[in-house]
Amino acid sequence: MSTPRKRPLLDRPPSRAFTGDFSDASPGQLEKVMPKLGEVYELSLPEQARWWVEVAVELGPSVFVDPRTETDAVARYFDGTSRGLRWLYDVVLDKRGGNFDEEGVYLALADHLGFLVGAERAEAMQRKSFGKLCDLILGPKDEEGVRDPFPADEETMRHSFTVAVRFLRIGAFVSQQGVDESWTMYCFDYDESLSAGLNVSKDTYQRFKGEQWVDLPAVATQTRVGEEGSQFKDIREFLISDPWVRAGRVRWIHLVRPSTRCALAVGQQYHLRVHAQHLLSRLDDAQPQAEIYQRVNDWSVIVFPAAYIDRASRESFDNYKAWYHKVANVAQKSGSKGKTFEKHLRKGMPPMKINIVQMKLIIFWSAEQDSTVITVAGTPKYLARWDTPSSNSCQSWRTRMRNLCTCCKRRSDGGEYEQLPGSEDCATDLEAGEEESTIDFDDWEEDEGLDDENVIEQMFRQYELTNEAEASTRFEYTFEGVLAQLSEPNSILRMGTHIQLGLRMLLNRSTEYSYIAQMYTVAINHLRELLHSETHGHSDLLISRISAAKRELESLVKSVEPFVDNVLPQLSNAHSFAGLSNSQENIADRLCRHHVFDMRNNFHQFVEECKTQIAICETIMSDYDRRAQDQTNSLLNFLTVITFLIMPTQILTGLYGMNFKHMPELRWKFGYHYFFISAFLSTLAAVLILVC
């Protein structure tokens, strides 16, 4: 395996080992900066972070730290690449007539970078922080307070400007309160002999695989950046540090539901383009897409629609597989076949939990020489949350009669479909609650508080579901397979490239869709068997769950199809992930191709299986509607026959029920008997008419 090339420091600041001596530095080895900026590099990481935060705070308010405008600020003010910042330098230089001075620094900060909001030019240029920034970019003043108009060559000033602006932005972001509590990120550096930041566990957990329960290694809880045991004691130090001088060949950074400020700070640190920072700022609304580059200093990005089976659902599926294997062995030993085996399956099938969580996942990977992967997890939400009833949950005739005679909105059942907050029913309830009363949270303690108990219940239920969804998509669970492989010293993943790491993540998440398809297949078949069973009395609930499964499968297919149609072809058609020709393709590159091939197969199999199950659900619902219609028609036919048979009696009853004074039949001695004889004979004639 070839050793990755060391990244030229052309587009990034020098490392903390900078000495200020540029005499032996060539343009391809080290980029020149102003001496004052070099002195800042020589400070320790905590001192550097404190220095930039102080300058950013003293400089004054900026538009991108205001929550009301931070989203709009992304499009206007942010481009983390050196190319964009150098272009800005050239624009200001042209406006200043070829002389980049203090007026040019103010023009760049106030008009193009979103700093000094609401500040007057004269007042802003007198600030101490503004002078510090000018010292870094333009050089210090002499004893008479005059700056050298030509302190260095143009390229040195240009690069000093880009570096100072980038760190000034990071300082403005991390100066806000609550950074350590609200910003969650992980950092790992690894190669064949190093796994910095990775915690290894000796615990195991059981999964049913093949024909038996097996013990698998459990993934340890990983340490977040800023926690005790992390490589960095503070998030500010991590963001100020040089990301390309840490130990290890491959670097992996993970962000958990980052705020806009956190996303933009990381974007500045890793020189992300405007489009990439846009995706980070609107992660939950981003659609599956891909941009794959092989050029130097360009980041490739993939937006992946991840789906998860939570722990409870996975355990129930493992229990089902163990039960099925046990029943199959018993049937095989006893020689049961066909309908006898089906009776065994129907008799004691354990209930299954269908709990599916969806979340957007973004994966960035750098060019080959940087060997960096950035993963970002969005906000998780439940797509499905219901149970299949047990095969033994049949009803007696007393229970059926009680359900028929009971008028209620919902019936209590252990396997009932659970309506998630945010659906149409809940939206209707919320709208009705808003029409009845308006909630004023300011006067809650003074008034009676929240009168609508349904609204309060939905709020707490949504909070519980959010916590459960976050627990099901936590970092260790999302990258369980990757972390397990990285914990092995001689694993292929640790010897591979960063691109292999990113594609392995996508492959593992695509495998989850195969489990989801299997779960829905088993659940739908079980519901169909119960629906056809004569002992189960919850047909309406069963058909509602089948309808819910159909909607959920359609939603999954809808979320996956853009990835299959747009992203997978780009991965499949990429000539070489490492920028090598076919003759130079190494083992890591071939593994990447195999990962893409397996991923494509997983998704195609999932989509086809989902479409099959959707068709089965439609058939089940159409058959159920047809049977219900047939039952209704049979009932109407029965009532029609009864009505026809009693019609003669009704005619006679109406005839002799009239109040005329002269009705001779009323005075007959045997008139009463004649009436019933006539009624019987007319009814018998009606019967003969129907029969004949």
ZAGU-612616 format. One record per residue (C-alpha): x, y negated, z; residue in one letter. Coordinates in steps of 0.02 Angstrom, whole numbers, plus 32768, in hexadecimal, padded with zeros to 4 digits. Each point is the difference from the previous one (the first is absolute). Example, Ala and Ser with C-alpha at 12.3 -4.5 7.8 and 13.67 -1.06 7.14 Angstrom:
! residues 2
826780E18186a 80457F547FDFs 
END
This chain:
! residues 692
800080008000m 80487F5A7FCDs 80247F7D8084t 7F917F677FEBp 80587F627FCDr 80187F74807Ek 7F897F727FDDr 80567F637FC0p 7FE07F718076l 7FD17F8B7F73l 7F497FEE8033d 800D800980BCr 80607FAB808Dp 80A38048803Dp 7FFF80788092s 801F7FCE80B3r 80B880287FE8a 80147F627F98f 809F7FA0802Bt 7FE87F647F98g 809480267F8Fd 7FCC800A7F4Af 80AE7FFE7FB6s 800180B97FD2d 7F4680107FD8a 7FD280227F4Cs 7F547FD37FBBp 7FCC80B67FF9g 8035802480B4q 7FCC7F6F806El 7F947F687FE1e 80447F5C8041k 7FA07F9B8081v 80217F5D8059m 807480088098p 7F777FCD807Dk 7F92808B7FC1l 809180798013g 80117FCB80B6e 7F4B802D801Ev 802280AE7FB6y 8089801B807Fe 7F847FF18091l 7FB3809A804Ds 7F5480367FC5l 7FA47FBB8099p 805C7F5A7FECe 7FDA7FF97F46q 7F478022801Fa 7FF97F7C8088r 805A7F827F91w 7F8A80137F6Cw 7F657FFF806Dv 80387F5E8053e 80207FAD7F58v 7F5880397FBBa 7FA27FC1809Av 805B7F598004e 7FE77FE97F46l 7F467FEF801Ag 7F5F80567FC9p 7FFA80687F62s 7F6B802F7F98v 801E80BC8004f 7FF7801380BEv 7F4F7FBB8003d 7F8680948001p 7F827F9A7F9Br 80787FE67F6Ft 807E808E800Be 7FA780697F7Ct 7FFF7F727F81d 80B47FD8802Ba 803B80A87FBDv 7FDA7FD37F4Ca 80487F518008r 809880058070y 804780AF8001f 807C80597F94d 807C80658064g 807580207F6Dt 809F7F9D7FECs 7FCC7FE17F4Cr 7F687F9D8037g 805D7F9A8083l 808E7FD87F88r 7F827FC77F80w 7FB67F8B8083l 80AE7FBC8023y 80197FDB7F48d 7F557FA87FF7v 802C7F8F8091v 80AD7FE47FBBl 7FB57FC57F5Cd 7F897F8A805Bk 80927FB68061r 80637FDE7F63g 807C808D8018g 802A7FD280B5n 7FBA80738088f 80047F92809Cd 7F977FE6809Ee 7F727FBA7F96e 800580A07F9Cg 7FF8806A809Ev 7F687F9E803By 7FAE800F7F56l 801880BC8000a 7FBF801580B3l 7F6A7F8C7FF5a 7FC480137F4Cd 802E80B37FD5h 801C8067809El 7F6E7FCD806Fg 80667FB2808Ef 7FEF7F538051l 7F427FFF7FEDv 7FBB7F538028g 80AC7FB68025a 803E7F5C7FB8e 809E80087F98r 80677F87806Ba 7FCA805180A4e 801D80B17FC0a 80AE7FDB7FC1m 80317FBB80ABq 7FD780A3805Ar 8090805D804Ck 7FCA80A47FB2s 7FFF7FB07F54f 80B47FC9801Bg 803180B08034k 7FB480477F63l 80597F7F7F93c 80A4802E8054d 7FE680B57FCBl 7FD67FD67F4Bi 805F7F5E7FDCl 808E800B807Dg 801A7F9A80A1p 80147F44800Ak 80A87FAF8021d 80297F8F8094e 7FAC7F6D7FA9e 7F5F80617FE6g 801680177F45v 7FF280A67FA5r 807A80337F79d 7F9F7FED7F5Cp 805D80977FB9f 802180738096p 8008809F7F97a 7FD980457F55d 7F4D80067FC5e 7FEE80BC8011e 80337FFC80B7t 7F7F7F798029m 7F7B805C7F9Dr 801D80A2805Eh 80097FA680A8s 7F597FB07FD9f 7FAD80A97FD9t 80468051809Dv 7FD07F6F8072a 7F4E7FF87FBCv 7FE880BA8014r 8038800280B5f 7FA37F608025l 7F5F80547FC8r 80238097806Ei 80247F8D8092g 7F597FA77FE5a 7FA280A78000f 8052804C8099v 7FEF7F5E8063s 7F478025801Cq 7FCA804E80A5q 7FCE80B58009g 807980407F7Dv 803D80948066d 7F5180398030e 7FA87FEE7F59s 808A80307F86w 801A80BC7FF5t 809080417F97m 807880927FFBy 80B180077FBCc 8065809A7FD0f 80AB80147FB0d 803C80AC7FCDy 807380677F95d 804680B28009e 80507FE480AAs 7F9E7F6E804Al 7F4B7FE38033s 80007F5A805Aa 7F5A7FD28053g 7FB280AD7FEEl 7FC1805B809An 7FFE80BF7FFAv 7F87806B8064s 801480B48039k 7F44801A8017d 7F9580687F8Bt 7F49800B7FD0y 7F99808A7FB1q 7FB680047F52r 7FAB808F7FA6f 806080267F61k 7FEF80977F92g 7FBD80898070e 80397FCB80ADq 801D7F708078w 80B07FB97FF1v 80637F88806Dd 80387F647FA6l 80797F7D8043p 7FA87F688046a 80367F527FCCv 803B7F968091a 7FBA7F548022t 80707F867FA7q 80467F61804Bt 7FC47F5C7FB9r 80737F707FDAv 80137F99809Eg 7FDE80908079e 8080804E8072e 806A807A7F9Eg 7FEC7FA87F5As 80917FC57F96q 7FC37F4D801Bf 7FCA7FBC80A7k 7F927F7C7FB2d 7F9E7FF07F5Ei 804E7F557FE5r 80AD804F7FFEe 7FC580817F82f 7FBA7F7E7F89l 809D7F94800Ci 807780927FE7s 804A802F7F59d 7F9A80977FC6p 808980457F90w 8092800E8078v 7FB3807B807Br 804480B0800Ea 7FB780897F95g 7FEB80167F45r 7F417FF27FFEv 7F9C7F7F8060r 7F4680118027w 7F927F78804Ci 7F49801B802Bh 7F817F78802Al 7F5A80268056v 7F6F7F8E7FCEr 80727F677FF2p 7FBA7F528011s 80207F857F74t 808F7FB08061r 805180AA8020c 7FEF80327F49a 804B7F5D7FC2l 80908009807Da 802E80AE7FC3v 7FEB7FC37F4Eg 80817F79801Eq 807880798052q 7FF9807C7F71y 7FEE7F807F71h 7F5480397FC6l 7FA97FAF7F6Dr 7F617F988011v 7F95808E7FBDh 8046807A8080a 7FDD7F87808Eq 7F517FE67FBBh 7FE180BB800Fl 803E7FFF80B4l 7F8F7F6D802Bs 7F6280527FB7r 802D80B5801Cl 7F50803E8029d 7FBA7FB47F60d 808B803C7F8Da 7FD3807F7F7Aq 806E80957FD2p 80887FBE7F8Fq 80B980127FDAa 80927F987FC3e 809B80687FE0i 80A57FA97FDAy 80AE80437FE4q 80597F5A7FF6r 80777FBF8085v 7FAF7F9D808Fn 7F4E80317FCFd 7F8880588074w 7F8980867FC3s 7F57800A8056v 7F70807D8009i 7F597FE58055v 7FBF80AA8039f 7F4D8027803Cp 802A80718093a 7F7E8073804Fa 8012805980A8y 7FB18090805Ci 80027FD580B9d 803F80798083r 7F5580408037a 7FCD80237F4Cs 80A480597FD9r 7FF1806D809Be 7F4D80307FD3s 8039802E7F50f 808D806C8045d 7F8380568073n 7F9080227F6Ay 8090804C7F9Dk 802F806E8094a 7F4A80378013w 7FEE80247F46y 80A080668000h 7FC180648095k 7F5680217FB0v 805280317F5Ca 8070807D8059n 7F6C804C805Dv 7F9B800C7F60a 8092804F7FA5q 801980838087k 7F47802A8009s 7FEC80027F44g 7F7D7F757FFDs 7FE27FB47F56k 7F8A7F877FACg 7F697FCD8067k 803F805A809Bt 809D7F967FFFf 7F977F637FE5e 7F9A802B809Bk 80A1800A8064h 80307F537FBFl 7F577FB5802Ar 7FF8804C80ACk 80837FA28064g 80567F7B7F97m 80477F7A8073p 7FCA7F4B7FE1p 80777F917F9Fm 80257F49801Bk 800A7F977F62i 80607F66803An 80547FA47F70i 80607F5D8014v 80367F907F6Fq 80907F848001m 80687FA27F80k 80B980297FFFl 80837F997FA2i 80AC80447FD9i 808D7F8F7FC3f 80A880427FC9w 80967F9C7FCCs 807C801A7F74a 807E808D8010e 808C7F9A804Eq 7F937FC28091d 7FB380A98031s 7F717FB38063t 7F4A80368014v 7F797F94804Ei 7F59804F802Dt 7F697F9C803Av 7F628049804Ca 7F5B7FA47FF4g 7F648003806Dt 7FB280AE800Fp 7F4580207FFBk 7F94809A8008y 7FB3803C7F5Fl 7FAB8099804Aa 7FDB803A80B0r 7F8780918014w 7FF780B68033d 7FBA809A7FAFt 7F83805B8071p 802880AB8044s 7FB780987FABs 7FA9802E80A3n 7FA57F5A800Es 7F5780457FC8c 7F5A7FC58049q 7F70805C804Es 7F4E7FE37FC7w 7FDF7F99809Er 80907F8A7FD5t 7FC27FEE7F4Er 7F507FD68039m 80437F83807Er 80677FAA7F78n 7F6A7FFA7F8Dl 7F937FB48087c 80847F85803Ct 800A7F577FADc 80AF7FBB8015c 807E7FA07F98k 808E807C8018r 800980AC804Cr 808980398073s 806C80877FB7d 80B080348026g 803080047F49g 7FA27F687FC6e 80497F8A7F81y 804B7F6C805Be 7FD97F587FB2q 809C7F947FFEl 7FF57F478028p 80037F957F65g 7F88806B7F9As 7F5B7FC67FB8e 7F9A80368097d 80727FA68078c 80037F667F92a 7F427FFE8003t 8000801080BDd 807D7F738011l 7F9D7F8F7F8Ce 7F6280238063a 805C7FD880A1g 80407F5C7FB9e 7F507FCE7FCBe 7FBA802380ACe 80837FA58066s 80A17F9D7FE7t 80958031806Ai 805F7F70804Ed 809F8044804Bf 802C7F598050d 7F628000806Bd 7FFE80BB801Dw 80227FF580BBe 7F827F758019e 7F7580527F9Cd 7FC480B38002e 808E80397F8Eg 7FE980757F6Dl 7F4B80347FF8d 800F80787F6Ed 804280A28049e 8012804B7F53n 807A7F777FCEv 8067801C809Di 7FFF80BB7FE6e 80387FED7F4Cq 808C7F8A8034m 8045807A8080f 7FE980937F8Ar 80607FA47F78q 808A7FDB807Dy 800B80B88031e 800380387F4Bl 808A7F837FD9t 806B8043808En 7FE180B37FCBe 802B7FD77F4Ba 80A27FAA8036e 802E8097806Ba 7FE180737F6Bs 80707F987F8Dt 808D7FD58076r 80B07FFD7FBCf 803580AC8040e 7F6580517FB3y 800A7FA57F5At 80B580347FE1f 800080A18064e 804F806A7F77g 80837F7D7FD4v 80347FE580B5l 800B80BC801Ba 807580127F6Bq 806A7F6C8033l 8018804D80ACs 805880947FAEe 80BA7FD87FE7p 801380647F5Fn 7F5A7FDC7FAFs 7FFA7FD57F47i 7FA27F608027l 80907FBC8069r 807A80277F75m 7F907FB17F7Cg 7FE07F4E7FC8t 7F877F7D803Eh 7F93801C7F66i 7FF180B6802Fq 7FC77FC780ADl 7F777F927FB8g 7FC080857F88l 800480828089r 7F8E7F908067m 7F867FF57F70l 800680BC7FE4l 7FDA802580B6n 7F6D7F887FFFr 7FBE804D7F5Es 800480AC8052t 7F847FBE8081e 7F817FED7F75y 800B80BB7FDEs 7FD0802380B5y 7F707F857FF2i 7FBD80587F66a 800B80A88058q 7FA37FBE8097m 7F737FB87F99y 7FF380A17F9Bt 7FEB8068809Ev 7F897F838051a 7F8F7FF17F67i 7FF680BC7FE9n 7FD5801580B8h 7F787F7C7FF6l 7FB980547F65r 7FF980A88059e 7FA87FB28095l 7F877FA57F8Dl 7FCF80A57FAFh 7FF4805680A8s 7F4E801C8040e 80327FF180B8t 80467F507FF6h 7F7F7F79801Ag 80657F627FDDh 7FF07FFB7F44s 7FEF7F437FFCd 809F7FEA8065l 805E807E7F97l 7FD07FAC7F5Ei 80307F568049s 80AE80428025r 801080497F52i 7FCF7F567FBBs 80827FAE8071a 8085807B7FC4a 7FD57FD57F4Ck 80117F448020r 80A48018805Be 804B806C7F77l 7FCB7F7F7F7Fe 80557F798068s 80A08066800Cl 800380207F45v 7FDF7F487FDEk 80937FCD806Ds 807680827FB5v 7FD97FEE7F47e 805A7F577FE9p 809C804F804Bf 7FF180997F90v 7FDC7F9A7F63d 80787F6E8018n 808B802E807Bv 802780B67FDDl 801F7FE27F45p 80807F7B802Cq 805980778077l 7FF8808D7F81s 80417F967F71n 80907FB48060a 809E80307FA2h 8069800F809Ds 7FDB7FC980B1f 80B67FE08026a 80267FA97F5Cg 806180927FBBl 7FF180577F59s 7FC380B37FF0n 80B080417FEEs 80337FAA80A2q 7F6480338061e 8030804180ACn 7FA6806F807Di 7FA97F6F8057a 7FBC7FBF7F5Bd 7FBD80AC7FD1r 7FAD800E80AAl 7FAB7F5A7FE1c 7FBB80437F5Dr 7FC0809C8056h 7FAD7F948086h 7FA47F9E7F7Av 7FCD80A17FA8f 7FBD804C80A2d 7FA87F5E802Cm 7FAA7FFB7F57r 7FC680B58014n 7FBE7FDD80AFn 7F987F6D7FC6f 7FBD80547F64h 7FCE80988067q 7FAF7F908082f 7F9D7F9C7F81v 7FC2809C7FA7e 7FD0805380A3e 7FA47F63803Ac 7FA07FF57F5Ek 7FD080B78012t 7FC37FE680B2q 7FA17F647FCEi 7FA780657F79a 7FD880868082i 7FB97F7C8076c 7F947FBA7F75e 7FC280B07FD7t 7FD9802380B7i 7FA17F5C8014m 7FA180187F5Ds 7FD080B28034d 7FCB7FC080AAy 7F967F777FB0d 7FB6807F7F87r 7FD48078808Dr 7FB67F728064a 7F9B7FCA7F69q 7FC780B37FE5d 7FCA800B80B5q 7FA07F5E7FEFt 7FAD803D7F60n 7FD280A58051s 7FB37FA58093l 7F9E7F8F7F8Cl 7FC480967F9Dn 7FC68055809Ff 7FA37F658039l 7FB17FF07F54t 7FBF80B38007v 7FBB7FE780B0i 7FAB7F607FC9t 7FB380587F69f 7FC08090806Bl 7FAB7F958083i 7FBB7F867F81m 7F55805D7FEEp 7FE97FFD80BBt 802B7F478004q 7F817FDE7F76i 7F75805B805Fl 80317FAA80A1t 7FF87F577FADg 7F5B802A7FABl 7FA48036809By 80507F7B8068g 7F9B7F787FA9m 7F7B7FA78067n 7F69800D7F8Bf 7F5780178058k 7FBF80827F84h 807E80917FF6m 7F9C80A47FFDp 8099806D8026e 800F7FB180ABl 7F5680498031r 802280B07FC5w 7FFE80858087k 80A2804F7FC2f 804B7F627FB3g 809B800A806Fy 802580B17FC4h 7FDB7FD27F4Cy 80857F74800Df 808C80748033f 7FCC80847F84i 80057F7C7F76s 80A97FC0803Da 804880B08003f 7FBE802A7F54l 80427F5C7FB4s 80AB801A8050t 800280B37FBEl 7FD77FBD7F54a 80937F86800Ea 8073808F8030v 7FC580657F6Al 80207F6A7F90i 80B47FF28040l 801F80BA7FF3v 7FB480167F56c 
END
